[in-house]
Amino acid sequence: MLKGTTKISPTRIGDDFHIALHWGLVHMWNSKDVAAHPGDPSQWKRLTVVDDRTDFPKFKLNQRRLQYRLEPIPYPNPPPATPSGPTDSRWLVLRDHFDMARQVFRTAYDFFVQEYSDGHHFLGKPPGNLPASKKVPTPIDDPHGHFIIHPDYGRINHGRTAAGTEKQNGRQAHFNHIHAQLGPS
């Protein structure tokens, strides 16, 4: 279908993975639930908003924890059967699609962390006091984040520009793409 001069194609479940649709617009896990039950995702609830603008580096891990919002997948169980009939089986397609999206985005992130600058001793100064040789790749749900920015980046947009608008440097500015930096910041 055409809209103006831009061709718009419908999303094909199982074939298309859009960072905004399949990651950035999925509601974040309530970090208080994650911290209270770190090993039991059945106790976690989603936020009622996509992002509550929590700046996770301000908290210790046991206070509030950023959790990769696609893990566990958003739709793990079928909805309950209704009085009018059995459960609609479309949930299985949706669940499998989000499982694939989770894997695609994690694999892309892992590639970027290994191949681009995420605190590498040659490409960029590693954060913290450890020597560069002791640094490990930053996990996708690390609350501090480094140079790979994505929808679950721990930091929110910080500060204002000279014109008074919000700086676009945190997860709100990256809800629809992954920023992989080549070289030091």
C-alpha positions, 0 to 999 in steps of 0.5 A: 500500500502507498501513503504519500510517496512512502511505501508501507508494508504490513508487518509479517509475523515470523518474518519482520522484527521491528525494534520499536514494535517488538521491543521498544513499545513493549511495556517494561517490567515493574522493577520493584517486582523484579527486585522482590522476586529476582528468580521468579518471573511469574511474580513480575508485573508489567508497568501500565506505561511503556517506560516510567523514566526510571534512571537505573544507575541511581539505584543499587541492584537490589533496590530496582533492577532493569530487566530485559523486557523481552525476557521472559517473553511477553506472552508465555501462556495462552489466555484463559478460555472464555465461556463462549468457547476455547482459547484463540490459538493466535496467542501461539503465533504471537508467543513464538514471534516474540520469542524469535524477536527476543533472540534476534535482538539479543544476538544483535546486541551481543554482536555489537558488544563484542565488535563495537566500542562498549568500553573496550580497552583499545576502542574506548575507556572502560568504566570502573576501576578494573583493568581493561583486560578484566572487563566483560561485555556489558549485559543487555540489562546492565543498569548503567549501560555503556556505549551500546544504547537500545530500548532497555538502556539503563539511563534515561535522556539527561539534561537539556540542549541550549535551546531548552529541549531534552537531550536525546541520549538515553533509552527514550531516544533509542526505543526504535533502534540500537546505537552501536558506537565505533570508537571512543566517545 
